[in-house]
């Protein structure tokens, strides 16, 4: 929800890039008046083994049960088709969660027409 009035809070973030920007990592803490403090982290990579992707994790810092883990991966085997995989896990309490995933295929026109 967007705040409808002035809100005090903080945001602290740290990011790092390694291996000539092929891998990036980041984490942040944020808290605003009237809302739970939140921790989030991410790891991403590009062009490693024909894949590029990102994994994200989100969790209320006070141990709330609304954590979420998502991942998106693009696999490019070098042909005309590329594959996209999305995964999501939502934690409903300490011992249970729900999961969803999807797989998609897309055409890479650059490999077809060589622009």
N, C-alpha and C positions, 0 to 999 in steps of 0.2 A: 504494500500500500504506500502511496506517495504521502508524505507528511503534509498536512493542511496548515501547519503552523511551524514556527522556528523550532528546530530540534538540535540538541547538543549531542555530540558523540565523538568517536575517534575511528580512525582507520590506520592500521599499520600493515605494510606489505613488504615482501622481500622476494626478489626474483633473481635467477641466475641462468646464464646461458653457457653451455659447455660444448666441446667437440665442434668448434667452428659453427655454432648456432644450429647444429643438428639436433641437440637436446636442450630443452628449456624446462626449468622447474620454478614454481612459485607458490607462495603461501601468504595468507592474509588473516588478520583478526580485525573484526569491526564490531562496534557496539554503539547503539544510539539510545537515547533516553526513551524508556518505555518499551524497548525491544530486547530480546535475548542477544547476548554476544555470540558471534558466529565465527567459526574457523573454516577456512576453505583452502584447498591445496590443489595444484594441478601439475601434471607432467605431460610434456608433449615432445614429439619428435617428427623429423621430416626425412624422407628418402633413405630409410634404413631397411634393407631387405625388401624393397619394393613397397613399403608401407609408410604412411604418414598418419599420425594420430594424436589424440589427447585423452587423458584420463583425469577426471575431476572428482573431488570429494568435498562434501559440504556437511558440517555438523554444528549444531548449537554447542557452544563451548562449555556450558554448565552441565553437560551430559544429557541433553535432551534426546528424544528418541526419533527425531525427524531427520536423520542423516540420509544422504543420498550419494550414490556413486554412479557416475556416467562415463561412458567411453565411446568415442567415435574413431573409426579406423578406415582409411582409404587404402585399398590394395590395388596397385597398378602393375600387373604382370607384364606389361609391354605390348600387348595386343590392342585390339580395337575396344575391348571391354575393360571397365574398371569396376571394382566392387566396394560397396560402402556397408560397413557393419556398425550398428548402433546398439549399445547395451545400457540398461539402466536398472539399478537396484535401489529401492526405497526401503529403509529400515523403519518398521512400525513400532518395535520395542527392542529390547536387548537380544532377544532370541528369535525374532521372526522378521521376515522381509518379503517384499514382492519383487518380481523381476519381469523385465520385458526386453525384447530384443527385436531387431529387424535387420534384414539384409536387402540391399538394393544393387542393381546393376545399371551402369550408365555407359554410354558410348563416348569414346574419346575421338572426336572428329579430327584432331590434329594427326593422329596415327592413320586415319583413313585418307585424308586429302593432302597431308604434308604441306601445310601453309608455311 
